[in-house]
Amino acid sequence: QVQLVESGGGLVQAGGSLRLSCAASGDIFRDNIMGWYRQAPGKQRELVARINSEGTTNYMDSVKGRFTISRDNAKNTVYLQMNSLKPEDTAVYYCNYQWLGRIYWGQGTQVTVSS
């Protein structure tokens, strides 16, 4: 089992910044992928960004150049630095851990961007 604990969400004005953190604990294996998904009301959950153990990253198009995902393997923690936030970034953000087909989710953290 893997437990994911997120922090860092909140309310921010458009153009502002937030940093999300997700600490993983439990049966952590080296070659994993960690990432952030988000789900806005009435919409499907979508991938925001992900990073593998070697630091290779992927981003959804709408956040490229504004969001940066990073990780600290020693702390089993993944971060999402979100800059130039827009009202359309408002959603519940979920941390995700994947290893050999096993998928775990955090409880979610609310990010609200006011215009």
N, C-alpha and C positions, 0 to 999 in steps of 0.2 A: 504494500500500500504506500501511496505517496500523499502527503498533505501539503496543500498550497495555501499560504496566507498572504493576502494582498493588503496593500496600504497605499495611501497617497491620493486618493480621489478627493473630490470636493467641488466647490463652486468657484468659477473664475470668469472674468469678463473676456469677451472676444479679444484676441490678440495676446492674451496672457499665456502663462506656462504652468504646467503641472508635471510632477514626476511620480510615476507609479512604481511600486516595488512589489516583488513576489518572492517569498522565501519558500523553498521546497524542503521537506524533511521526510524521513522514512526510507524506503527502499530506492535510493537514488543510484542510478547506473550512469556510467560515463557517457556513453554515446546517445544522448537524448536530445530532444528538440524542445525548447521552451518558447512560449509565445504569448501574445495577447490577442484576444478576440473582443468584439464588442457587439452589443445588441441594443438597438434603440426601440422604443415602444412601437409595436405593430410591425416590426421588421425582423428578418432572420439574423441570426448570429453570423458575423463575418470576421474573417481574419484581418487583423490590423498589421501585425508584424510577427516574425518568428526568427529564432536564432538557434543554430545547432551548437554542439559542444566545441567546435572548431572556430566559431565566430562568424560563420556564413549567415547572412541575413536576407530576408525577403520582406517586402512592404506592399501594402495595398496602394494603388496608384494615388489615391486622394490624400495620403499622408506623407508621400515621398517629399523629402526636403524640409518637412516640419517635425516629424517624429524620428526619434532614434532609439533603437533597441540595443541593449547591451547586457552582459552577464558577468557575474563573478563566480567562476566554477568552484573556487575554494569555499564560498559561502552558499553555494547552490541557490543563488539569487539572480533573478532577471529584472531588468529595469526598463521602463519606457519613459523617455524624456519627450514631452509633448510641448512644442512651441507653436506660436502663432495659431492658437486654438480658435476654432470657428464654432458657431452655434450648431452646425451639423455634426460636430464631433460629440455632441451630447449623447450619452449612452451608459449602460452598465458595461464595464470593462472586466473581462474574465481572464485570469491567468490559466495557461494550459501547459501540461507536461505530457510528452509522448516518448515512449520507448518500446520498440518492438511490438507495435500495435496496441499497446496499453495506453490509455488516455485518461488523464485526470484533470479535474477542473477546480479552480478556486471558487470562493463563494461570490465573487464579484464585488466591484467597487464602483460607486456612482461618480460619473464625471458630468458636470453640468456647466455649459458655457452660455453665458448670457450675452445678448446683443446690445 
